[in-house]
Amino acid sequence: MPGPPPLGLPWAQAEAQAFHLQGVGRFARAERSAAKSRAALEAPSFLSAEQARLHAAHASLCAEAEHWWQALAANDEETVCEAVNTAFSDNPAAGCAVGVDGSVLSVVMRQQDLDAMPTQTPGLTPSGRPTLKNLTKRDRTLWWLTSMGSNIIATLKEGFATAPGITAIDLAVLTRLPDTQLLGFVAYGRWTRQAVESAPWHEPEDALRFLDIGQDVACSVTTTASGNFSGTIKPLDTSRTAGLQDLLDHAQEDPDTPEPSLADLDIGLGANSTPGGRTPATGSDPYRIRTFAEWQSDTATSPISPHPPNPAPQPHREPPTSLIPGQTVVLPEEAWQGMLIAFTFAGADADLTLFLTGTDGRVSDDQDFVFYNQPSAANGAARLLGKQAEGPHVTEKAAVHLTALPEHVQRVVVSINMDVDTGLTCAALTHAALYMDCATGAAWTFQPPADPNIRAMVIAELYRHHTDGQPIWKLRAIGQGWADGLDGLARAHGVDIE
C-alpha cells in the first residue's frame, strides 16, 4: 500500500501565506507583514495536522487491504468475484465470475460470434501477387475455435493470477449461434491451476490445447473421423450440468421482459466497461491534502478550539489574460505562494505532467517528475489534484507553490501527453486550454496548437528570473512537443524511461 505524499514546512508556509494574504492590498505593508507573521505561526500546526491525518489514512488503508487480502486468499465469494471481474474488465472476450464453491471459481465467458469473423484471409496469387482468398466454412470455424481457445486460456490464466486461493475454474462459453441467432453454450469444462500453468503457450495452435488439458470438457466443434474439426457450430447438450441447463430453461430472448434474459446477459457481458481506471475524481483520493482554509475551518469548529472560524476573503476575479506561443509574463508575488493549474479538453484522453528541472531543463532525479503514478513532489510543493469530468469536458488540475520549491528547481515544465494506448496525436484534442490562476484573482489562459504530428507537448513553463537583482518568477507559453509521446518528452527532461 503506497504511503501518503511527503509534506514539508515550506509548502505549509506557502499555503498559509496564500490564505492570509487574500484581500490584502499590495501596498498595505503593515497588514501584509501581520499576515505573513500569522502564516509563519500557524504553518507548523497545519503541517503537523496534515501529516498526522495522512498517516492515519495510510494506516486505515493498510488495515483494509490486509482484511481484503485475507478474504481473497480465503476464497470469500464476494471478494473473489469482485477482484476477478475487475481484472476481466479490459479483456477482448467479456468474462464474468459468477460464484465460488470451496476453491473452485465459476466463470461465464462471452465469445465473439462466428458471423462477426472475417470471411477472407490474405494470400498470394500463383504469380506471387497479394490477394484476398475466401475462407472455407471449415477454415473459418477453425479460426473461430482458435480465437475461443485463446480467450479461454487468457481468462483462466487471469483468473488464477488474481485469486491465489482458487485451484480450479469451471468455465462456460456463450456465443450467438449462427443458425438460430440465439445465445447458447458452445464450450464448458473444468481447468485446474496446475494444468494451465504447466502447459506451454507459445504458438497459435497451442490455443486448441484447452480441449485436452481440462476435465469433462465439452465443445460444440467436434472432431471428424479423419481427425479434422467439423465446420459447424451447434449448441451443447447441457442436461448433465444442472446450472447451465437451469439458466437456459429460465432465460428469455426478449430484452423487454422484466425477467432476467440471455439478451440481458449478452449486453452485460459485452459491455466491457473498465471500472474506475487511473483518472478518479479528486474527492475519491484518500490522500487528498486539505487546503489551509479547510484545516483552519475544521480547527475553528472543533470543540476544543476557542477561536471562531476565519472565512477566507474572496478575491476579485479578472478575466484571464490570453497568451500566445512564446509570450512571457511576470507573475505577481501572490502567485509564488500558490498557483492552480487546470488543463481542460475533450475529444480524446490526455494526462497532465510536471517536470521540476534545473536551468538545463533536466530533472535532478526521477522524483522531480510529477505524473499519475507519482502525483506529488518536492514535499508537496508540486502535485496533481486529479482528473474529472466537468460538463462536456474533462479537467485535470495541479497545484504549484513556487516559494516552497527547493533551490535546485529553476523551472516547472507544464506538459501533456496523449494516452499511449490510443495512438492518437494532439490533433484529436478539442477545446484544449490551459488555465492558471492565483489567490489575487489574476489568471492566464493558453490554447495549445492541435498539432497532428506530436503526442506530447510542453504547454508552458514557470521559471526563476532576476530583475534589478531581485528574484522573480515568470510564466512562458510554449506549445511545442514530441512525436514519440511521453517517452520522448520524459527523456528530453532527463527522466529515465525503462
MOLIN-V927580 format. One record per backbone hydrogen bond with DSSP energy under -0.5 kcal/mol. NH is the residue of the N-H (numbers start at 0). CO is the residue of the C=O. If there is no record, write none. Layout:
# MOLIN-V927580
nh->NH co->CO
nh->NH co->CO
This chain:
# MOLIN-V927580
nh->7 co->378
nh->11 co->7
nh->12 co->8
nh->13 co->9
nh->14 co->10
nh->15 co->11
nh->16 co->12
nh->17 co->13
nh->18 co->14
nh->19 co->15
nh->20 co->16
nh->21 co->18
nh->23 co->20
nh->24 co->22
nh->27 co->24
nh->28 co->26
nh->31 co->27
nh->32 co->28
nh->33 co->29
nh->34 co->30
nh->35 co->31
nh->36 co->32
nh->37 co->33
nh->38 co->34
nh->39 co->35
nh->40 co->36
nh->41 co->37
nh->42 co->38
nh->43 co->39
nh->45 co->41
nh->46 co->42
nh->47 co->43
nh->48 co->44
nh->49 co->45
nh->50 co->46
nh->51 co->47
nh->52 co->48
nh->53 co->49
nh->54 co->50
nh->55 co->51
nh->56 co->52
nh->57 co->53
nh->58 co->54
nh->59 co->55
nh->60 co->56
nh->61 co->57
nh->62 co->58
nh->63 co->59
nh->64 co->60
nh->65 co->61
nh->66 co->62
nh->67 co->63
nh->68 co->64
nh->69 co->65
nh->70 co->66
nh->71 co->67
nh->72 co->68
nh->73 co->69
nh->74 co->71
nh->75 co->70
nh->79 co->75
nh->80 co->76
nh->81 co->77
nh->82 co->78
nh->83 co->79
nh->84 co->80
nh->85 co->81
nh->86 co->82
nh->87 co->83
nh->88 co->84
nh->88 co->85
nh->89 co->86
nh->90 co->87
nh->93 co->91
nh->95 co->107
nh->97 co->105
nh->98 co->105
nh->100 co->103
nh->102 co->100
nh->103 co->100
nh->104 co->102
nh->104 co->167
nh->105 co->98
nh->106 co->169
nh->107 co->95
nh->108 co->171
nh->109 co->93
nh->110 co->108
nh->110 co->173
nh->113 co->175
nh->115 co->112
nh->116 co->113
nh->120 co->132
nh->122 co->130
nh->124 co->128
nh->127 co->124
nh->130 co->122
nh->132 co->120
nh->134 co->118
nh->139 co->135
nh->140 co->136
nh->141 co->137
nh->142 co->138
nh->143 co->139
nh->144 co->140
nh->145 co->141
nh->146 co->142
nh->147 co->143
nh->148 co->144
nh->149 co->145
nh->150 co->146
nh->151 co->147
nh->152 co->148
nh->153 co->149
nh->154 co->150
nh->155 co->151
nh->156 co->152
nh->157 co->153
nh->158 co->154
nh->159 co->155
nh->160 co->156
nh->161 co->157
nh->162 co->158
nh->163 co->161
nh->165 co->162
nh->166 co->102
nh->167 co->102
nh->168 co->190
nh->169 co->104
nh->170 co->168
nh->170 co->188
nh->171 co->106
nh->172 co->186
nh->173 co->108
nh->174 co->183
nh->176 co->174
nh->176 co->181
nh->180 co->176
nh->183 co->174
nh->185 co->172
nh->186 co->172
nh->187 co->217
nh->188 co->170
nh->189 co->214
nh->190 co->168
nh->192 co->166
nh->195 co->191
nh->196 co->192
nh->197 co->193
nh->198 co->194
nh->205 co->202
nh->206 co->203
nh->207 co->204
nh->208 co->205
nh->209 co->206
nh->210 co->207
nh->211 co->208
nh->212 co->208
nh->213 co->209
nh->214 co->189
nh->217 co->187
nh->219 co->185
nh->221 co->219
nh->223 co->227
nh->226 co->223
nh->229 co->221
nh->233 co->219
nh->233 co->231
nh->235 co->184
nh->237 co->235
nh->240 co->237
nh->241 co->239
nh->244 co->237
nh->244 co->240
nh->245 co->241
nh->246 co->242
nh->247 co->243
nh->248 co->244
nh->249 co->245
nh->250 co->246
nh->250 co->247
nh->254 co->252
nh->256 co->253
nh->261 co->251
nh->262 co->251
nh->264 co->260
nh->265 co->261
nh->266 co->262
nh->267 co->263
nh->268 co->264
nh->269 co->265
nh->270 co->266
nh->270 co->267
nh->274 co->272
nh->276 co->274
nh->283 co->280
nh->284 co->281
nh->285 co->283
nh->287 co->284
nh->294 co->290
nh->295 co->291
nh->296 co->292
nh->297 co->293
nh->298 co->294
nh->299 co->295
nh->300 co->296
nh->301 co->298
nh->304 co->301
nh->310 co->308
nh->314 co->312
nh->317 co->315
nh->317 co->440
nh->320 co->442
nh->321 co->319
nh->322 co->444
nh->325 co->476
nh->326 co->323
nh->328 co->474
nh->330 co->472
nh->334 co->331
nh->335 co->331
nh->335 co->332
nh->336 co->332
nh->336 co->333
nh->337 co->333
nh->338 co->399
nh->339 co->436
nh->340 co->338
nh->340 co->397
nh->341 co->434
nh->342 co->395
nh->343 co->341
nh->343 co->432
nh->344 co->393
nh->345 co->429
nh->350 co->416
nh->352 co->414
nh->353 co->369
nh->354 co->412
nh->355 co->367
nh->356 co->354
nh->356 co->410
nh->357 co->361
nh->360 co->357
nh->362 co->492
nh->363 co->355
nh->367 co->364
nh->368 co->365
nh->369 co->353
nh->369 co->367
nh->370 co->368
nh->370 co->373
nh->373 co->370
nh->376 co->381
nh->379 co->376
nh->380 co->377
nh->381 co->376
nh->382 co->398
nh->383 co->374
nh->384 co->396
nh->385 co->396
nh->386 co->279
nh->387 co->394
nh->389 co->392
nh->392 co->389
nh->393 co->344
nh->394 co->387
nh->395 co->342
nh->396 co->385
nh->397 co->340
nh->398 co->382
nh->399 co->338
nh->400 co->380
nh->401 co->399
nh->402 co->335
nh->403 co->400
nh->404 co->401
nh->408 co->405
nh->409 co->356
nh->409 co->407
nh->410 co->356
nh->411 co->461
nh->412 co->354
nh->412 co->410
nh->413 co->411
nh->413 co->459
nh->414 co->352
nh->414 co->412
nh->415 co->456
nh->416 co->350
nh->417 co->454
nh->418 co->348
nh->421 co->418
nh->422 co->418
nh->423 co->418
nh->425 co->450
nh->425 co->453
nh->426 co->450
nh->427 co->424
nh->428 co->425
nh->429 co->345
nh->432 co->343
nh->433 co->445
nh->434 co->341
nh->435 co->443
nh->436 co->339
nh->437 co->441
nh->438 co->337
nh->440 co->437
nh->443 co->435
nh->444 co->320
nh->445 co->433
nh->446 co->322
nh->447 co->445
nh->450 co->448
nh->453 co->450
nh->454 co->481
nh->455 co->481
nh->456 co->415
nh->457 co->479
nh->458 co->413
nh->458 co->456
nh->459 co->413
nh->460 co->475
nh->461 co->411
nh->462 co->473
nh->463 co->409
nh->464 co->471
nh->466 co->469
nh->469 co->466
nh->471 co->464
nh->473 co->462
nh->474 co->328
nh->475 co->460
nh->476 co->326
nh->477 co->458
nh->478 co->457
nh->479 co->457
nh->481 co->455
nh->484 co->481
nh->486 co->483
nh->488 co->484
nh->489 co->485
nh->490 co->486
nh->491 co->487
nh->492 co->488
nh->492 co->489
nh->493 co->490
nh->494 co->489
nh->497 co->495
